Amino acid sequence: MVEVFKTSVQSVEEETLLLDKLQKEFPCYKINFDLEDCDNILRIESVNNIINPNPVIKLVRYYGFVIEVLEDVVVKDKTVVGRS
């Protein structure tokens, strides 16, 4: 299972802070940022567990950052289908 978030994280220092906090709180998740993406992506992967995004959102917001789940968008036959 993979969950992808759009964030307001912009610097390597902010990334490092949040990675430390997130990895301590969620040790069974593989967590990384992609700050080169226009949405400053936070990606969380779990092999064994379904990811509940709410505790992740709560923790990131606690440190003053904006975060929201980035909805899946599938392009099929030139029709865009979103996940709600």
MARLOBA-102036 format. One record per residue (C-alpha): residue in one letter; x, y, z. Coordinates in pm, whole numbers, padded with zeros to 5 digits, always signed. Layout:
N
AXYZ;...
This chain:
84
M+00000+00000+00000;V+00125+00348-00086;E-00017+00681+00026;V+00098+01006-00134;F+00059+01350+00021;K+00099+01704-00107;T+00291+01915+00149;S+00429+02262+00214;V+00773+02122+00306;Q+01034+02314+00107;S+01381+02271+00253;V+01612+01980+00328;E+01611+02089+00695;E+01231+02064+00711;E+01243+01729+00534;T+01503+01596+00777;L+01300+01709+01080;L+00981+01545+00956;L+01149+01226+00839;D+01295+01181+01187;K+00959+01238+01358;L+00762+01026+01110;Q+01005+00732+01121;K+00999+00730+01502;E+00619+00739+01507;F+00569+00493+01219;P+00868+00256+01216;C+00699-00003+00991;Y+00655+00247+00705;K+00902+00335+00431;I+00889+00717+00415;N+01044+00966+00174;F+00998+01313+00030;D+01027+01433-00328;L+01090+01805-00295;E+01168+01835-00665;D+00803+01762-00743;C+00581+02072-00764;D+00362+01929-00484;N+00654+01860-00244;I+00547+01498-00218;L+00555+01288+00097;R+00533+00919+00003;I+00458+00650+00257;E+00474+00281+00175;S+00370-00017+00383;V+00409-00379+00285;N+00203-00532+00565;N-00038-00260+00677;I-00309-00040+00539;I-00199+00321+00586;N-00428+00541+00791;P-00347+00893+00664;N-00502+01075+00962;P-00219+01023+01216;V+00037+01120+00950;I-00157+01438+00869;K-00193+01521+01239;L+00181+01483+01303;V+00288+01691+01003;R+00038+01965+01090;Y+00162+01966+01450;Y+00497+02088+01316;G+00327+02369+01123;F+00317+02227+00772;V+00029+02198+00528;I-00046+01844+00415;E-00323+01675+00222;V-00374+01338+00060;L-00296+01356-00309;E-00584+01179-00478;D-00516+00910-00737;V-00594+01009-01091;V-00621+00744-01360;V-00625+00833-01728;K-00821+00577-01927;D-00910+00626-02291;K-00853+01002-02259;T-01102+01016-01971;V-00972+01119-01630;V-01112+00915-01344;G-01040+01034-00987;R-01058+00856-00656;S-01289+01010-00398;
